Amino acid sequence: MDAAYTVEQLRAAAADAVRAPSLHNTQPWRFRLHEGGIEVVVDQARRLPASDPSGWGARIACGAALYNLRLALAAAGTPASVRLRPYPGEPDVVARLVPDLPRRPTPAERSLHAAIPHRFSNRRPFWPDPVPADVRWQLGEAARAEQCWLELVIGTSAVSAFGEIARSAHRVLDRDPAYRAERAEWTRAEPAPDGVPAASGGPQSEPQDLLPQRGFGNLHRAPGRDFEPEPLVAVLIAAGNTATDQIVAGQALQRVLLTATDADLAVSMLSQPIEVPSAREQLRLSLGRFGTPQMVMRIGFGQPGRPTPRRMVDDVLDLPVSQL
Ligand SMILES: Cc1cc2nc3c(=O)[nH]c(=O)nc-3n(C[C@H](O)[C@H](O)[C@H](O)COP(=O)(O)O)c2cc1C
């Protein structure tokens, strides 16, 4: 056999992979060692039937986990060559990674890898300080390096128009009892290895809010503590909307998030306008770009966030019987 990854390499890289974001922190991934390659597989049992009927969210999450896996392997000096969706008969296998020629990690790989444990969703109001121009450029470069485009929504009227699309998508989703039940089921008041801890949810929405907050938990904000008046809204766009495009977008999302973390920025994600097809189309038209919006981020400077829980690494590994 050619060069092969070991169980130890898989275990170490998977510990970074599981820090990726996922819809309602469902962690819909498994990692397996197969003929010397590491494979990332969508765990369909953890896809949300009401909130993610098409599997878009699970593929974005697996793409983000794949990016962490790539970084972890590169940072260890054992970078991977990656094939997306390698088996036509097994569409849930998102990627297969086999060892490429060993080399030292680049400084960028080192710093993005170091950012993995410090990236959290921060749903609280940010400070009003603007994101500097050079950092905006770096965020765009991060998306481009992963074959995506990051469109920054600039100016009060563009942000208000986006807010309107996002709020109307939020209302459409919230009218569906199955969607509301799923969100409640995955909001955790007690410690749990998955789901969104109520303490990590943002404050309850108020009528003056520009952007809709997906309500996890019951936090209220201090009087006068409004959201930043001009949030930096960034839309991640992929070439299209095939399953492969979504995996590509997941990797780009994670690279943008880690680039933001490395620049001491806070980020929250808003996917309501992606999840409602008519809102997504409206968003696409309003941006006037080719391609398909795959995620929206609110980016700024904020108080440090906190990590959310993950399942144990051994719970997400599938090892050959001889290696158990
Ligand atoms: C596909 C996808 C969609 C998401 N949509 C939202 C959203 O609409 N609102 C939100 O607050 N967080 C959203 N998130 C963030 C997740 O809730 C978050 O990643 C998860 O709870 C884990 O927390 P962490 O990001 O702090 O690690 C989304 C994440 C993914 C991958």
The ligand as a Gaussian input file, in Angstrom:
#p B3LYP/6-31G(d) Opt

LIG

0 1
 C      -25.112000      25.225000       8.464000
 C      -25.118000      26.043000       9.728000
 C      -26.153000      26.932000       9.981000
 C      -26.164000      27.710000      11.163000
 N      -27.173000      28.617000      11.360000
 C      -27.166000      29.386000      12.481000
 C      -28.171000      30.383000      12.691000
 O      -29.031000      30.613000      11.837000
 N      -28.151000      31.096000      13.851000
 C      -27.180000      30.889000      14.802000
 O      -27.196000      31.560000      15.825000
 N      -26.191000      29.970000      14.615000
 C      -26.172000      29.228000      13.482000
 N      -25.174000      28.301000      13.276000
 C      -24.125000      28.131000      14.312000
 C      -24.351000      26.882000      15.169000
 O      -25.486000      27.022000      15.985000
 C      -23.088000      26.644000      16.007000
 O      -22.026000      26.399000      15.126000
 C      -23.191000      25.472000      16.946000
 O      -24.159000      25.728000      17.924000
 C      -21.848000      25.179000      17.640000
 O      -21.398000      26.290000      18.348000
 P      -20.017000      27.019000      18.001000
 O      -20.144000      27.628000      16.635000
 O      -19.894000      28.063000      19.085000
 O      -18.924000      26.005000      18.043000
 C      -25.122000      27.553000      12.098000
 C      -24.062000      26.673000      11.833000
 C      -24.048000      25.939000      10.647000
 C      -22.875000      25.037000      10.350000

